[in-house]
Amino acid sequence: MLIARLVIGLLLFSAVVCFALSIATGQLRWRRMGIVIMKWTLIAGLAFFAVLILERLALLL
């Protein structure tokens, strides 16, 4: 669980850095990269919670 939190936290941090670079430089490349990183962060978070829910369901059965 610690590794998943660390990965998601680092992905969020890198997205924030990309958005800050987009504002600082005015280049759209950084904004697109930040959006892609944010998308994959959300996918990773949803997958993590899906695994937790499936674990709980498996314990109930």
C-alpha positions in Angstrom: 0.0 0.0 0.0 2.9 2.3 0.7 4.3 1.8 -2.7 1.0 2.6 -4.4 0.6 5.8 -2.4 4.2 6.8 -3.2 3.6 6.2 -7.0 0.4 8.1 -7.0 1.9 11.0 -5.0 4.9 11.2 -7.3 2.6 11.2 -10.4 0.5 14.0 -8.9 3.7 16.0 -8.1 5.0 15.5 -11.6 1.7 16.7 -13.1 1.8 19.8 -11.0 5.4 20.5 -12.1 4.3 20.1 -15.7 1.4 22.5 -15.3 3.8 25.0 -13.6 6.2 24.7 -16.5 3.4 25.3 -18.9 2.4 28.5 -17.1 6.1 29.6 -16.8 7.1 28.9 -20.4 3.8 29.3 -22.2 4.5 26.1 -24.1 1.5 23.8 -24.8 3.7 20.7 -24.7 4.0 20.9 -20.9 0.2 21.3 -20.4 -0.4 18.2 -22.7 2.2 16.2 -20.8 0.6 17.2 -17.4 -2.9 16.2 -18.7 -1.5 12.8 -19.8 0.2 12.3 -16.4 -3.0 13.3 -14.6 -5.0 10.8 -16.7 -2.6 7.9 -15.9 -2.6 9.0 -12.2 -6.4 8.7 -12.1 -6.3 5.3 -13.9 -3.6 4.0 -11.4 -5.7 5.2 -8.4 -8.9 3.6 -9.7 -7.0 0.4 -10.4 -5.6 0.4 -6.9 -9.0 0.9 -5.3 -10.5 -1.8 -7.5 -8.0 -4.2 -6.2 -8.8 -3.3 -2.6 -12.5 -3.7 -3.3 -12.0 -7.1 -5.0 -9.8 -8.2 -2.0 -12.7 -7.3 0.4 -15.2 -9.1 -1.7 -13.0 -12.2 -1.9 -12.8 -12.2 1.9 -16.6 -12.1 2.2 -17.1 -15.1 0.0 
